[in-house]
C-alpha cells in the first residue's frame, strides 16, 4: 500500500483512543481529509508540533479504499503559526479561518484556489502591518463565499432589480438573515424588513476590489474593526445559511482586536 505525500494545512484535531488524535487537514491536491495520528498525544510523538492549528506541513499518509479515515504516518513542518499566538486578535483570526474551512469545505474535493487563499491570508497576518487582521479576515471571507458559490449579486436589488451603483448617488442597500442578496431602501420599507442591516457603498467598493486585487495590493486605507464590518456580517450570514449553524469564532474575533 503506497503512501501519499501532500502539502497541507492542519484544520482541527480531536482526541481519539489512548494517545491518538483524529486530524482534519486540507491538502493542496485532494482537498479536506481526516486521518488518525497514532500516539500523537504522547510525549515523544514523531509528529511533534506539526499538528498545531493551521500549521503548514508536508503530510505522509496511507489511504485505504472504502475507509473514511486515512492513517497518518508523519509530517514535516513547512511553516508554523506559533509566532501569531502572542497577538490575541491574530490568534482569533486563526480560529476563524480554521472553523470556516472545517465547516464549509466538502470532504475529499480538490480546491487548490481555496488552499492558496488560506495561505495568502495567513501570510498577510504574519506581515503584522496596521490593520492586517481585519484586512486578512475580510479578504478571506469574501473569497470563501465566492469560491463556495454563495456570493450573491452586490449591485442589484433582488426584489425590484434596480441598479444600486448610481455613479453620482449610490443607492442604500440592506440585508437580513435568511434572505439572500441585497434590497434597496424602497423595497426594505415596502417589505417591512425590520432589523435589516445596511451594507454601505464603501463596503461594496471594498468587496469589488478584493475580488480583483491580490491582498498585498489592496488600496491604502486605515483598517479597523469598523472597516467593512457589515460586509463581514453579510458574508457570515451567507456561510451560516449554507452550513446551517452559527459560526462560533466570528463574534469573538469582532470584539477581540
C-alpha positions in Angstrom: 0.0 0.0 0.0 1.9 3.1 -1.2 2.0 6.2 0.9 0.8 9.6 -0.3 2.6 12.8 0.5 0.6 16.1 0.4 1.2 19.7 1.2 -1.4 20.6 3.8 -2.8 22.9 6.4 -4.0 21.4 9.7 -7.6 22.5 10.5 -8.6 20.7 13.7 -7.8 17.8 15.9 -9.8 15.6 18.3 -8.6 13.1 21.0 -9.1 9.5 19.9 -8.4 6.4 21.9 -5.4 6.4 24.2 -2.8 8.8 22.9 -4.2 9.1 19.4 -5.6 12.1 17.5 -8.1 12.4 14.7 -6.8 15.2 12.4 -8.7 17.2 9.8 -6.4 18.7 7.2 -6.7 20.5 4.0 -4.4 19.2 1.2 -3.5 21.0 -1.9 -4.2 18.0 -4.2 -7.1 16.1 -2.6 -9.0 18.7 -0.6 -10.1 18.2 3.0 -9.3 14.8 4.6 -9.4 13.3 8.1 -7.0 10.8 9.5 -5.7 9.0 12.6 -2.3 10.1 14.0 -1.4 7.2 16.3 0.4 8.1 19.6 0.4 11.7 18.6 -0.6 12.8 22.1 2.4 11.0 23.7 5.4 13.0 24.9 7.8 11.5 22.3 5.4 11.6 19.4 7.1 11.8 16.0 4.5 14.4 14.9 5.9 17.0 17.4 4.3 20.4 16.9 3.3 19.6 13.3 -0.4 19.1 14.2 -0.9 22.5 15.7 -3.8 24.5 14.3 -3.1 25.8 10.7 0.4 24.5 10.6 1.6 24.4 7.0 3.0 20.9 6.7 4.0 18.1 4.3 1.9 15.1 5.4 2.7 11.5 4.7 -0.3 9.1 5.0 -1.8 5.9 3.8 -5.2 5.8 2.2 -7.2 2.6 2.1 -10.2 2.1 -0.2 -13.6 2.5 1.4 -12.1 3.9 4.6 -13.3 7.4 5.7 -10.1 8.0 7.8 -6.6 7.8 6.4 -3.6 6.6 8.5 -1.2 9.4 9.2 2.4 8.4 9.1 4.5 11.6 9.7 4.6 15.3 8.9 7.2 17.8 8.2 6.5 21.4 9.3 6.9 23.9 6.5 5.5 26.9 8.3 4.2 27.3 11.8 1.7 29.9 13.0 3.2 29.9 16.5 4.5 33.4 16.2 1.0 34.8 15.9 -0.3 33.4 19.1 1.0 36.3 21.2 -1.4 38.6 19.3 -4.9 37.9 20.6 -6.6 39.4 17.5 -4.4 37.3 15.1 -5.0 34.2 17.3 -8.8 34.8 17.0 -8.4 35.2 13.2 -6.6 31.8 13.1 -9.6 30.2 15.0 -12.0 31.8 12.5 -10.0 30.6 9.4 -9.9 27.1 10.9 -13.6 26.9 11.8 -14.8 28.3 8.4 -12.5 25.9 6.5 -13.7 22.9 8.6 -17.3 23.7 8.2 -17.6 25.0 4.6 -15.3 22.6 2.7 -16.7 19.3 1.5 -14.7 16.2 2.1 -12.2 15.0 -0.5 -13.0 17.6 -3.1 -9.8 19.2 -4.5 -9.8 23.0 -4.3 -6.4 24.5 -4.9 -7.8 28.0 -5.1 -9.1 27.8 -1.6 -5.7 26.3 -0.5 -3.9 29.3 -1.9 -6.5 31.7 -0.4 -5.8 30.3 3.1 -2.1 30.6 2.5 -2.3 34.2 1.3 -4.5 35.2 4.4 -2.0 33.5 6.8 0.9 35.2 5.1 -0.8 38.6 5.4 -1.5 38.1 9.1 2.3 37.5 9.6 3.1 40.8 8.0 1.9 42.5 11.2 1.0 45.6 9.3 -1.5 48.0 10.8 -5.0 46.6 10.3 -3.6 43.3 9.0 -6.1 41.2 11.0 -9.2 43.0 9.5 -7.8 43.1 6.0 -7.0 39.3 6.1 -10.3 38.3 7.7 -12.4 40.4 5.2 -10.4 39.2 2.2 -10.6 35.6 3.3 -14.4 35.9 3.9 -15.2 37.5 0.6 -13.2 34.8 -1.4 -14.5 31.9 0.8 -18.1 32.9 0.0 -17.2 33.4 -3.7 -15.4 30.1 -4.1 -18.2 28.3 -2.4 -20.7 29.7 -4.9 -22.6 31.6 -2.2 -21.9 35.2 -3.1 -25.0 37.0 -4.4 -25.0 40.0 -6.7 -23.9 43.0 -4.7 -25.1 45.7 -7.1 -28.7 44.9 -7.8 -31.8 44.8 -5.6 -33.1 41.2 -5.5 -36.7 42.4 -5.1 -37.2 45.0 -7.8 -34.0 44.5 -9.9 -32.9 48.2 -9.6 -29.2 49.0 -10.0 -27.7 50.2 -6.7 -24.5 51.8 -8.1 -25.5 55.2 -9.4 -22.1 57.0 -10.0 -23.4 60.3 -8.5 -25.6 58.9 -5.7 -25.3 55.2 -4.9 -28.5 53.6 -3.5 -28.6 52.4 0.0 -28.6 48.6 0.3 -29.8 46.3 3.0 -29.7 42.7 4.0 -31.4 40.5 6.6 -30.7 37.0 7.9 -32.2 34.1 5.9 -32.8 36.3 2.8 -30.3 36.0 0.0 -28.9 39.2 -1.6 -29.5 42.9 -1.1 -32.5 45.1 -1.4 -32.9 48.8 -1.9 -34.3 51.2 0.7 -37.7 51.4 -1.1 -38.1 47.6 -1.1 -36.9 47.4 2.5 -39.8 49.7 3.5 -42.3 48.0 1.2 -41.4 44.5 2.6 -41.2 45.8 6.2 -37.8 44.2 6.7 -37.4 45.2 10.3 -33.9 44.7 11.8 -32.2 44.8 8.4 -28.5 45.9 8.3 -27.1 48.3 5.8 -24.3 47.3 3.5 -22.8 50.7 2.8 -21.4 51.8 -0.5 -17.8 51.7 0.9 -18.2 48.1 1.9 -19.4 47.2 -1.6 -16.4 49.0 -3.1 -14.1 47.0 -0.8 -15.7 43.7 -1.9 -15.3 44.6 -5.5 -11.6 45.5 -5.0 -11.0 42.3 -3.1 -12.4 40.2 -6.0 -10.0 41.7 -8.5 -6.9 42.5 -6.4 -4.4 40.3 -4.5 -4.4 41.0 -0.8 -1.0 42.6 -0.8 -2.0 45.1 -3.4 -5.3 46.4 -1.9 -5.6 50.2 -1.8 -4.1 52.0 1.1 -6.8 52.7 3.7 -6.9 52.6 7.5 -8.3 49.2 8.5 -10.0 49.0 11.9 -12.8 46.7 13.3 -15.4 49.1 11.9 -14.0 48.9 8.3 -16.3 46.7 6.3 -17.8 45.3 9.5 -21.3 44.9 8.0 -19.7 43.3 4.9 -18.2 40.6 7.2 -21.6 40.2 8.9 -23.3 39.8 5.5 -20.8 37.2 4.4 -21.0 35.3 7.7 -24.8 35.1 7.2 -24.3 33.6 3.7 -22.0 31.0 5.2 -24.2 30.2 8.2 -27.2 29.7 6.0 -25.2 27.2 3.9 -23.8 25.2 6.8 -27.0 25.5 8.9 -25.3 26.6 12.1 -23.8 29.7 13.6 -20.1 30.5 13.4 -18.7 30.4 16.9 -15.4 32.3 16.3 -16.5 35.4 14.4 -18.3 37.2 17.3 -15.3 36.6 19.5 -13.0 37.9 16.7 -15.1 41.0 16.2 -14.6 42.0 19.9 -11.0 40.9 20.2 -8.9 43.3 18.1 
